[in-house]
């Protein structure tokens, strides 16, 4: 008979204090056996486990409904199992992938019957973002009247995938990605506790012997896990089986790679590889080599680099290296960053790849960063000066007595919407910070800016802006 996420036989509800979360049974996957049995055994998520926190109160029997939002493998199902088994409550799990409105109604009817006998029901809904609006509407009265204690898990932002009435009647708890230290602690626990990995006695080694993980192999597992505890424990279990098959209890990097059938990406998120790869990534996009840019993107994704870090660098590059040569570049980069935050990984890799390709093939210009840096250099050098009197605020009483606003020409009243008057302070009069390049959409700005400066009266020598030169003074 198959089992649900809690290790229960499908079709049989978990008994209070019984099989729900009871992960000590032989034959279950290591990731299931190693599930924490109490809140104190949970690794990570300490911001949700303080005394008096909702999870502590929920595990104490207080009736409330919560949404657990976080990436895969950070403990959503584990938390649901732990808090549900602490009291004498009936626990039922349904999956949004398989349960329809009929099944949801049936469970709520059973919960109503149990409540008449004085027994509460915890309803765990996995992948709740896959529930249709109709299915969520069915849950709403049960949550509002506390017919059930709803614990719903999702990898997507509930603000976009859950109806507002249901969300407003529940607590939203955000689970953070597990750190390498968190995952390492779980690996150590799996190697040292009796319910963890042990030899099976099938390859000439005595049964029940513990395994040893080399430091290099541990680092490899951390990289491959990418912050996913379930993945880390699954890989450890496979690596241990591979080591035993060749007659050893020592797990090396080669053992991990052979068991997982995947080479470890040599990438230290805090070391030289991190900086070298991101540098090559940015320089490849700047150099318009889309193939190299995708290669370095793939290396970072495979090594478990934070996709939000990658997205932030793309947003910076869109203005620093492309700017107004393609005004859509920044919009594309920001959209990719929003998409990654919204849907997470692994699907977010597609959004990142789209942005990388678009930015790599876009025309390039560094005129924006050169412009702001040149302006900052003047300001830092003390070239500030007074704001010209016509541009000063003239709204407060007595301002006009000081000449504020006097002689100001309203641009919309001037021909072409451009008013010829002094805008810069005397100290930097004639300075040119922005120098557009003659590439992409920015090429049109070269001509337009020249005409604007003619109207503004840049001087007898004509416009001071010329493409791709040094700022004039």
C-alpha positions, 0 to 999 in steps of 0.5 A: 500500500502506498504512503502519503507525505507523512508516512501514512498508508493512503486511505487511512487517516493518521491517528493522534500521536501515531503514524503521523510523523512517526519516521522511525520505521525501517524501509522508509526513505532516509528523508522521511526517517529523519523528519523531526519529531518535535519543533525543537528538532527542526533545523532552520526557521528559527524566526517561526519557532520562538516561544509564543509563536503561532507554530508553538501555539498551534502545536499546543492545540490552539485552533488557527489556520496557517499558510506555510510558504517557502521553496521546496525542501525547507520543512513545510510538510515537516512542520505540518507533521510536527505541530499536528501530532502534538495533541489528540486531533484527527489529521487528514492530508489532501493534495491539490493535485488529486483532490476535487471539490467532492473529496474536500466536501467529504473530508469537511463532513467527516470533520463536522461529525468528529467535532460533534464528538469533541475531536478536532480535525487538522486538514493539511493541504499540500500545493494549495496554490493548485486549488481552483477558486471553487475548491478554495471557496469550499474551504472558506466556511470551514476555516471561518467557523474553525470546523478544521484547522487548516495547514496549507503548504505552497511554493508560490506566493499565496497573495497571487494564488489564494483567494483573499477571503481565505488568506485573510482568515489565516496566518501567512508564515514565510519559510526561509531557504535553509543555509549550508550550515542547516543542511550540514547539521541534517547530514551530521544527524543522518550520519550519527543517529540510529535512524539515519544511514547504516550499512545493510549487511548485503555487501560483506560489511556488518549490518548497522555500521555508520558511514563517514562523509569526507569534507569534500564530499560534504561540500559536494552534497551541499552544492548539489542540494541547493538548500533542499533538505530532502534532496540532500538526504536523498543524495546521502542515502544513495551515496551511502548505498554506493559506498557499501556496494564497493565495500567501504563506509567512507563516502567520497566526492566520487561516490556522491557523483557516481550515485547521483549520476551528476558531476559536482560543479566546482563552485564555492558560493563564498570563494573565488569561483563565486566571484570569477563566474559572476564576473565572466557572466557579466563580461560575457553579456557586456561583450554580447556573447550569448553562448558564454553568458548562458554557460555561466548562467547554467554553472551558477544555477547548477551550483545552487547560486541564489537566483535573486543574486543573479537577477539583481546583477542583470538589473544593474547591467541593464542600466550600466551596459545597455541603458538607453541603447535599448530602453526595454532592457531594464524592463526585461531585467526587472520582470525577470527578477519579479518572475524569479521571486514569484515562481522560484526555482527551477522554473525561474531558470527560464525567466533568467535565461530569457533575460540573459539572451535579451540583454546579451544581444541588445545594443550596448551603451555605458552612457548612463553610468558615465553620466551619473558618475561624471555628475557625482564627480563634480558634486564631490569636487565642490562644484555645486553653486546656487540654484539659478533664481528662476528655478527656485521655489516661489510658492512660500510667502516672501519668496518672490521678494528674494527673486525666486521664480522671477523670469522663469519660462514655463516649458509647455508654453515655449515652442517645441516644449523647450524653454531656453533658460539657464538650468545649471548653476554658474559653477558647472555651466556648460558641463556635459554629463550624458553623452549618448552613443550612436548605437541602438535606440540611443542613436536617435537621442544623439540627434535629438539632444543636439537639437535640444541644446541648440534651442537651449543655447549651448554656445556659439560653437554649437551643441556640446554633445557629440557621440562617444567622446569624453564629457565636455567642460 
